[in-house]
Amino acid sequence: MTTTRHTAPDGGTESGQATFAHISRGYYPAIVALFVATLLISNVAASKGVAFFASSDVMLGPFQILPINTDGAFFLFPLAYILGDVLSEVYGLKATRRAIYLGFGSLLLTSVCFWIAIELPAASFYENQAALESVVGVVPRLVLAGLAGYTVGQLLNSVVLVKIKERTKEKHLWARLIGSTIVGEFFDTLIFCSIAAGVIGISTWADFVNYVIVGFIWKTLAEIIVLPITYRVISYIKKREPSYQEAQAL
């Protein structure tokens, strides 16, 4: 017996059952969500300047070795690149580019929302206006630095990884991960630091060079250190992602 389903005026059906769209059953949405969340948190935490060994003053020629100057998100940015590597390795350039654009839009939306929240008239009992402005205040240069560095760095990271994979296939994963990180992190760090340095208080050439070098070396080393974890995550997802298994079988 054939059941006839009539379309309702609002686009639904008159079959007597509620209609819902199906969500993806793969890991892609969850990875993208974590990827975007990491970026949002990082761009707030990065507004704080951080100095390790602040009482030391060690120079190597024209370069300042100590103190180590960085920002409050130094421990988070590597995670964004690890997630970007997972996306690129498993889902390819097109899917990763979509995640990067989602991150870009989320960062922009966050900045606009913070600006609106700060500009709204404060209630007489609210005593934290100055603190709110200092923590999430929209600084155009920081927004520009974050968006520019993130977009260029992540796109280059993805492009390099995918290009290497097209040559090496499933072999030499370590080369793809490290090679893409070196390129992506370098341009991300250079662009972000060039725009944001003055905002967080870096005013000398020595401090700026230190800021760039430390940021680049730290982020690159962080990915190398967690390479075994990245390997396991990628392997886990590849084995359980149906579309990846189907693509390999072709």
Stockholm file with secondary structure:
# STOCKHOLM 1.0

chainA/1-250         MTTTRHTAPDGGTESGQATFAHISRGYYPAIVALFVATLLISNVAASKGVAFFASSDVMLGPFQILPINTDGAFFLFPLAYILGDVLSEVYGLKATRRAIYLGFGSLLLTSVCFWIAIELPAASFYENQAALESVVGVVPRLVLAGLAGYTVGQLLNSVVLVKIKERTKEKHLWARLIGSTIVGEFFDTLIFCSIAAGVIGISTWADFVNYVIVGFIWKTLAEIIVLPITYRVISYIKKREPSYQEAQAL
#=GR chainA/1-250 SS CCCCCCBCTTSSBCSSSCCCCCCCCSSHHHHHHHHHHHHHHHHHHTTSEEEESTTCCEEETTEEEESEEEETTTTTHHHHHHHHHHHHHHHHHHHHHHHHHHHHHHHHHHHHHHHHHHHSCCCTTCCCHHHHHHHHCCCHHHHHHHHHHHHHHHHHHHHHHHHHHHHHTTSCHHHHHHHHHHHHHHHHHHHHHHHHTTTTTCCSHHHHHHHHHHHHHHHHHHHHHTHHHHHHHHHHHHHHCHHHHHHHHC
#=GC SS_cons         CCCCCCBCTTSSBCSSSCCCCCCCCSSHHHHHHHHHHHHHHHHHHTTSEEEESTTCCEEETTEEEESEEEETTTTTHHHHHHHHHHHHHHHHHHHHHHHHHHHHHHHHHHHHHHHHHHHSCCCTTCCCHHHHHHHHCCCHHHHHHHHHHHHHHHHHHHHHHHHHHHHHTTSCHHHHHHHHHHHHHHHHHHHHHHHHTTTTTCCSHHHHHHHHHHHHHHHHHHHHHTHHHHHHHHHHHHHHCHHHHHHHHC
//
